[in-house]
Amino acid sequence: MELPTEFLLYMLAGFAAQLVDGALGMAYGVTASSLLLGLGLPPAVTSATVHTAECFTTGASAISHHAFGNIDRQLFRRLLLPGVLGAAAGAYLLTSLDGAALRPWIAGYLVLMGVVIVLKAFRQVPPRQVVSHVTPLGFIGAFLDAIGGGGWGPIVASNLLARGNPLRLTVGSVNAVEFFVTLTASLTFLLTLGLGYWKIVAALALGGLFAAPFGAWLVRHVNPRPMMCLVGLVVVGLGAYTIGRHFGQF
């Protein structure tokens, strides 16, 4: 049976978004949302479907990173509970707060973090396991992700990388916790909007499932320095684009 072109496009969007997220530890929501909005989906439907599909893709990504030995168990435990609580609080408050108004502030922060990461890539940063202040970082990252429709990876992963945490373990651990963060946030969307767009969710999830092992393999085998540069440039680019779109420049 031949799949509809629209379904294949949604699959491609899910594949691209998960490949970026699995390799860089960030930007699944931003990438998938941008592609779906470009395909003409309403913002509310885009947010709901992306979060729901992310439950499947982040689960596959977490399993893949575990298989490749990319997870720091201590960092995972320190991020898990605050991440879940932050996602629940953010999703609950989203009904009464204007999440779109927060986007330029989040984006401005991400631009600064991206610059820091690029600068770090050109310095010799000794590998170290930085776990201080991880609890508030996990809560804030998940809270803003639920309110703004994305930001867990860019906020948490970029901050940890800027401190000097190893790239591979940071990306793997942040991706693993993201499954629980996304699951918590998506339950609220399902209760409010239902699952009327399940075909889009299925397409995104299917594309993401194919991409998850490639992302986990990529982060293990690439050179950390250019990868750090790429992470920083992606964060700066996405932040600048979000600011420009908010003020009507794009």
LINGI-V883653 format. One record per pair of residues at least 6 apart in sequence whose ideal C-beta (glycine too) atoms are under 7 Angstrom apart, sorted by the first residue. I is the first residue (numbers start at 0). J is the second residue. D is the distance in Angstrom with one decimal. If there is no record, write none. Layout:
i=<I | I>
j=<J | J>
d=<D | D>
This chain:
i=<6 | 6 | 8 | 9 | 9 | 9 | 10 | 10 | 10 | 11 | 12 | 12 | 12 | 12 | 12 | 13 | 13 | 13 | 13 | 13 | 13 | 13 | 13 | 13 | 14 | 14 | 14 | 14 | 15 | 15 | 16 | 16 | 16 | 16 | 16 | 17 | 17 | 17 | 17 | 17 | 17 | 17 | 17 | 18 | 18 | 18 | 19 | 19 | 19 | 20 | 20 | 20 | 20 | 20 | 20 | 21 | 21 | 21 | 21 | 21 | 21 | 21 | 21 | 22 | 22 | 22 | 23 | 23 | 23 | 23 | 24 | 24 | 24 | 24 | 24 | 24 | 25 | 25 | 25 | 25 | 26 | 26 | 26 | 26 | 27 | 27 | 27 | 28 | 28 | 28 | 28 | 29 | 29 | 31 | 31 | 32 | 32 | 32 | 32 | 32 | 35 | 35 | 36 | 36 | 43 | 44 | 46 | 46 | 47 | 47 | 48 | 48 | 48 | 48 | 49 | 50 | 50 | 50 | 50 | 51 | 51 | 51 | 51 | 52 | 52 | 52 | 52 | 53 | 53 | 54 | 54 | 54 | 55 | 55 | 55 | 56 | 56 | 56 | 56 | 57 | 57 | 57 | 57 | 58 | 59 | 59 | 59 | 60 | 60 | 60 | 60 | 61 | 61 | 61 | 63 | 63 | 63 | 64 | 64 | 64 | 64 | 64 | 65 | 67 | 67 | 67 | 69 | 69 | 69 | 69 | 69 | 69 | 69 | 70 | 70 | 70 | 71 | 71 | 71 | 73 | 73 | 74 | 74 | 74 | 74 | 75 | 75 | 75 | 77 | 77 | 77 | 78 | 78 | 78 | 78 | 78 | 79 | 79 | 81 | 81 | 81 | 82 | 82 | 82 | 82 | 82 | 83 | 83 | 83 | 84 | 85 | 85 | 85 | 85 | 85 | 85 | 86 | 86 | 86 | 86 | 86 | 86 | 87 | 88 | 89 | 89 | 89 | 89 | 89 | 89 | 89 | 90 | 90 | 90 | 91 | 92 | 93 | 93 | 96 | 98 | 98 | 98 | 101 | 101 | 101 | 102 | 102 | 102 | 103 | 103 | 103 | 105 | 105 | 105 | 106 | 106 | 106 | 107 | 107 | 109 | 109 | 109 | 109 | 109 | 110 | 110 | 110 | 112 | 112 | 112 | 112 | 113 | 113 | 113 | 113 | 113 | 113 | 114 | 114 | 115 | 116 | 116 | 116 | 116 | 116 | 116 | 116 | 117 | 117 | 117 | 119 | 119 | 120 | 120 | 120 | 120 | 124 | 125 | 126 | 127 | 128 | 129 | 129 | 129 | 129 | 136 | 136 | 137 | 139 | 140 | 140 | 140 | 140 | 141 | 141 | 143 | 143 | 144 | 144 | 144 | 144 | 145 | 151 | 151 | 152 | 152 | 153 | 155 | 156 | 156 | 156 | 157 | 157 | 159 | 160 | 160 | 160 | 160 | 166 | 166 | 166 | 167 | 167 | 170 | 240 | 243>
j=<198 | 202 | 38 | 199 | 202 | 203 | 202 | 205 | 206 | 206 | 31 | 34 | 35 | 203 | 206 | 31 | 52 | 56 | 202 | 203 | 204 | 205 | 206 | 207 | 206 | 207 | 209 | 210 | 30 | 34 | 27 | 30 | 31 | 34 | 207 | 27 | 56 | 60 | 206 | 207 | 210 | 211 | 214 | 210 | 213 | 214 | 26 | 27 | 30 | 26 | 27 | 60 | 152 | 174 | 214 | 60 | 174 | 210 | 211 | 213 | 214 | 215 | 218 | 214 | 217 | 218 | 170 | 229 | 230 | 233 | 152 | 156 | 169 | 170 | 173 | 174 | 152 | 153 | 156 | 157 | 152 | 153 | 233 | 237 | 53 | 56 | 152 | 49 | 53 | 148 | 149 | 149 | 237 | 49 | 203 | 45 | 46 | 49 | 148 | 149 | 45 | 49 | 42 | 45 | 192 | 196 | 148 | 188 | 188 | 192 | 196 | 199 | 200 | 203 | 203 | 181 | 184 | 185 | 188 | 185 | 188 | 189 | 200 | 200 | 203 | 204 | 207 | 181 | 185 | 181 | 182 | 185 | 204 | 207 | 208 | 204 | 207 | 208 | 211 | 174 | 177 | 178 | 181 | 178 | 207 | 208 | 211 | 174 | 211 | 214 | 215 | 174 | 175 | 178 | 211 | 212 | 215 | 70 | 171 | 174 | 175 | 215 | 175 | 215 | 216 | 219 | 167 | 168 | 170 | 171 | 215 | 218 | 219 | 171 | 172 | 175 | 128 | 168 | 172 | 128 | 130 | 130 | 133 | 168 | 172 | 172 | 175 | 176 | 130 | 133 | 134 | 133 | 137 | 155 | 172 | 176 | 176 | 179 | 134 | 137 | 138 | 137 | 141 | 176 | 179 | 180 | 179 | 180 | 183 | 138 | 137 | 138 | 139 | 140 | 141 | 142 | 141 | 144 | 145 | 180 | 183 | 184 | 183 | 142 | 141 | 142 | 143 | 144 | 145 | 146 | 184 | 145 | 184 | 187 | 187 | 146 | 145 | 146 | 146 | 146 | 147 | 148 | 143 | 146 | 147 | 147 | 241 | 245 | 241 | 242 | 245 | 143 | 147 | 150 | 238 | 241 | 242 | 238 | 242 | 153 | 157 | 234 | 237 | 238 | 235 | 238 | 239 | 157 | 158 | 161 | 234 | 157 | 231 | 232 | 234 | 235 | 238 | 231 | 235 | 161 | 157 | 160 | 161 | 227 | 230 | 231 | 234 | 228 | 231 | 232 | 161 | 227 | 224 | 227 | 228 | 231 | 163 | 163 | 165 | 163 | 164 | 159 | 162 | 163 | 164 | 155 | 158 | 155 | 154 | 150 | 151 | 154 | 155 | 151 | 180 | 150 | 154 | 150 | 151 | 180 | 184 | 184 | 177 | 180 | 173 | 177 | 234 | 173 | 169 | 170 | 173 | 230 | 234 | 169 | 166 | 169 | 227 | 230 | 223 | 226 | 227 | 218 | 219 | 218 | 249 | 249>
d=<6.7 | 5.0 | 6.2 | 5.4 | 3.4 | 5.8 | 4.7 | 5.5 | 3.8 | 6.2 | 5.7 | 4.0 | 6.1 | 6.5 | 6.7 | 6.5 | 6.3 | 6.7 | 6.3 | 3.6 | 6.5 | 6.7 | 2.9 | 4.4 | 3.7 | 6.7 | 5.8 | 4.5 | 6.3 | 6.8 | 4.8 | 4.0 | 3.8 | 7.0 | 6.8 | 6.1 | 4.7 | 6.7 | 6.9 | 3.7 | 3.9 | 5.7 | 6.3 | 4.3 | 6.0 | 5.2 | 5.1 | 6.9 | 5.2 | 5.8 | 3.5 | 6.9 | 6.3 | 7.0 | 6.7 | 5.0 | 6.6 | 6.5 | 5.6 | 7.0 | 1.8 | 5.6 | 7.0 | 4.5 | 4.4 | 5.2 | 6.8 | 7.0 | 5.1 | 6.1 | 5.3 | 3.9 | 6.3 | 3.4 | 4.8 | 5.8 | 2.7 | 4.5 | 5.0 | 6.7 | 6.0 | 6.4 | 6.1 | 6.3 | 6.1 | 6.8 | 6.8 | 5.6 | 6.9 | 6.0 | 3.2 | 4.6 | 5.3 | 4.8 | 6.4 | 5.2 | 6.9 | 5.4 | 6.1 | 6.5 | 4.5 | 6.8 | 6.8 | 5.6 | 6.8 | 5.6 | 4.8 | 6.8 | 4.1 | 4.7 | 5.3 | 4.7 | 5.1 | 6.4 | 6.9 | 6.0 | 5.5 | 4.1 | 5.4 | 4.8 | 6.6 | 6.5 | 4.8 | 4.8 | 3.5 | 4.5 | 6.5 | 4.2 | 7.0 | 5.5 | 5.1 | 5.5 | 3.8 | 6.5 | 6.5 | 6.1 | 3.0 | 6.6 | 6.3 | 6.6 | 4.7 | 4.0 | 5.2 | 4.9 | 6.7 | 5.0 | 3.9 | 4.8 | 4.5 | 6.5 | 6.6 | 6.0 | 4.0 | 4.9 | 4.9 | 4.9 | 3.6 | 5.6 | 3.7 | 5.5 | 5.9 | 4.9 | 6.9 | 5.0 | 6.7 | 5.1 | 5.2 | 6.3 | 6.6 | 2.7 | 6.4 | 6.6 | 6.4 | 4.6 | 5.2 | 5.3 | 6.7 | 4.3 | 4.9 | 7.0 | 6.1 | 6.1 | 6.9 | 7.0 | 4.4 | 4.9 | 5.7 | 6.0 | 5.5 | 4.2 | 6.4 | 6.0 | 4.1 | 7.0 | 6.9 | 4.4 | 5.4 | 6.2 | 4.7 | 3.7 | 3.9 | 4.4 | 4.3 | 5.1 | 6.4 | 4.5 | 5.4 | 6.6 | 5.2 | 6.1 | 6.6 | 3.9 | 6.6 | 6.8 | 3.2 | 3.9 | 4.2 | 6.7 | 4.9 | 4.6 | 4.0 | 4.4 | 5.2 | 5.7 | 6.6 | 4.1 | 6.8 | 6.8 | 2.9 | 4.5 | 6.9 | 4.4 | 4.7 | 3.8 | 6.8 | 6.6 | 6.3 | 5.4 | 6.4 | 4.4 | 5.2 | 6.6 | 7.0 | 5.9 | 5.3 | 5.5 | 5.5 | 5.8 | 6.8 | 5.1 | 4.6 | 5.7 | 5.5 | 5.6 | 4.1 | 3.8 | 4.8 | 6.8 | 6.6 | 5.1 | 6.9 | 5.1 | 6.8 | 3.8 | 5.3 | 3.9 | 6.1 | 4.3 | 6.4 | 6.0 | 6.0 | 6.8 | 4.5 | 6.9 | 3.3 | 3.6 | 6.4 | 6.8 | 6.4 | 4.4 | 5.9 | 5.5 | 5.5 | 5.9 | 5.6 | 3.5 | 6.7 | 5.7 | 3.6 | 6.6 | 6.0 | 6.4 | 5.3 | 3.6 | 4.7 | 6.6 | 4.1 | 6.8 | 4.9 | 5.6 | 7.0 | 6.9 | 4.5 | 6.4 | 5.3 | 5.9 | 5.8 | 6.4 | 6.9 | 6.5 | 5.0 | 4.1 | 4.0 | 5.9 | 4.7 | 4.6 | 6.2 | 4.5 | 4.0 | 6.5 | 6.9 | 4.4 | 5.5 | 5.5 | 6.1 | 6.7 | 5.4 | 5.3 | 5.8 | 6.3 | 4.5 | 7.0 | 5.4 | 4.8 | 6.5 | 5.6 | 6.7 | 6.5 | 4.8 | 6.0 | 6.4 | 5.7 | 6.0 | 5.0 | 6.3 | 4.6>
